[in-house]
Amino acid sequence: MIEVLYFAWVRERIGLPREKLETGATTVADLVDELRAREPRYAAAFADISALKVALDQELSSFDAPLAGVREVAFFPPMTGG
């Protein structure tokens, strides 16, 4: 079981702040593919992953990172200063 967190416009498009999932994904990219296939709101949220950042267990990571042993995956847009 893995906890997936969604922030900012990702959360708005999906309509959930977080959810717990059973997944067979071995990398973040595999997880994104599974999520995209679930329903249109996920497909919209993950249509352009170049516009997203990912953190695994609260550490910035990459989409090709393995999920083995990971408890939490967070998706969010890049932070901007202001």
C-alpha positions in Angstrom: 0.0 0.0 0.0 1.3 3.4 -1.0 -0.1 6.8 0.0 -0.3 9.3 -2.9 -0.6 13.0 -2.2 -1.8 15.6 -4.7 -1.1 19.4 -4.4 -2.2 22.6 -6.0 -3.8 22.2 -9.5 -3.1 18.4 -9.4 -5.4 18.1 -6.4 -8.0 20.4 -8.1 -8.1 18.3 -11.3 -8.3 15.0 -9.5 -10.6 16.2 -6.7 -8.7 14.5 -3.9 -5.9 15.6 -1.6 -4.6 12.1 -1.0 -5.5 8.4 -1.4 -4.0 5.0 -0.5 -3.4 2.7 -3.4 -2.4 -0.9 -4.1 -0.1 -0.7 -7.1 2.1 -3.0 -9.2 4.1 -0.1 -10.4 7.9 -0.4 -10.0 8.8 3.3 -10.8 7.1 6.6 -10.4 6.5 6.7 -14.2 4.7 3.3 -14.0 2.5 4.7 -11.2 1.7 7.8 -13.4 0.7 5.4 -16.2 -1.6 3.5 -13.9 -3.2 6.7 -12.6 -3.7 8.1 -16.1 -5.5 5.0 -17.1 -8.0 5.2 -14.2 -10.3 7.9 -15.4 -10.3 11.2 -17.3 -9.6 13.4 -14.3 -6.3 11.5 -13.7 -5.5 11.6 -17.4 -5.9 15.4 -17.3 -3.8 15.9 -14.2 -1.0 13.8 -15.5 -1.2 14.8 -19.2 2.1 16.7 -19.1 4.5 15.4 -16.4 7.1 17.9 -17.4 4.9 20.4 -15.5 5.1 18.3 -12.3 7.6 17.5 -9.6 7.5 14.3 -7.5 8.7 13.6 -4.0 9.2 10.1 -2.5 8.9 10.0 1.3 9.3 13.8 1.3 12.5 13.8 -0.8 12.5 15.4 -4.3 12.9 12.6 -6.8 12.6 11.8 -10.5 9.9 10.0 -12.5 12.3 7.1 -13.2 12.9 6.5 -9.5 12.0 3.0 -8.1 9.1 2.7 -5.7 10.5 -0.3 -3.7 10.1 0.5 0.0 8.4 3.9 -0.7 5.5 4.7 1.6 4.5 8.1 0.2 4.5 9.7 -3.3 3.6 13.4 -3.6 2.9 15.2 -6.9 3.0 19.0 -7.2 3.8 21.8 -9.6 7.2 23.4 -9.4 7.5 26.0 -6.7 7.8 29.6 -7.8 9.1 32.5 -5.8 7.2 35.7 -5.1 
